[in-house]
Amino acid sequence: MTEHTTHTVASVVTTAGATRVRIPIHLRWGDLDALGHVNNTSMLKLLEEARLRAFWKPEAGMSGPTTAILDALSLSAETMTLIARQEIEYLAPVPYGQRPLDVQLWIGRIGGSSIDVCYEVYSPHEDDPQTCYARSTAVVVMVSTETGRPVRLTDEMRRAWSPILGEPITYAHRR
């Protein structure tokens, strides 16, 4: 008898009136720097992984959130995503641990051809209270794979992503 299990890469949850995609992201030993915490460049990779799980269709045998509608794993995809800008505010050092970090993601703005993806990176979901290690915003632009030019967001994208539209991040230390 073969048992089929579906693995979930992320889930959409609503707490305290905010709807977010929650993505468990495991750290790797190589994410650490000489000071014993996650290196600032590794944080970009963790955020990238969370973004892919939130917006790309999952592979066979996996289930993803309702926001995962992009067919980015296909070489024949008509559009691709590019990062136009990324900002990170580090709030506390991220120590190494074997339990996954709790990355929470939402959209702070839906534009004509771009979205502002907002993130908060927390200690593992089971921690009480959780520690917020970092907050980030990435401007993600939809681009034609044929021309390299920005393309308008489709109605399907707007329908899938509107439920996770929330307040953009206000950074504390801007000059």
C-alpha angles and dihedrals in degrees: 000000000000119000117209118207125186115214117211116218096190142348137214113234136174119214129162089000095302122112114210141163110243117207124183108218121188120216122229123216087241090062089074127090130211090279091062099249135096111291117239092241091051089057089065090056092049091051091047091053091050091049093051092050091048098049109021121082109254121247122257113298093023130098125211140187122282087257092065100097105125116107092210096143090067117091088211095059114135094214137037134187125245128187110235096178139359130191126185129189112197112211103173137357113270110230123208115265137160095228114083123259115245106239112189118196136185139155118261096185137011112205135174097279102357145055132205107230113203123200139187118191114209138180114263116311092246094059115107108228102019120219118228105220101177145357124208144175125203124189104219117195124198109226134186111248088212100051104017088229125128116266129201119263111257125238088249090057092048092049093048096045103037093080090063095047109126144147115312118241116270108209118220100209104048117134 
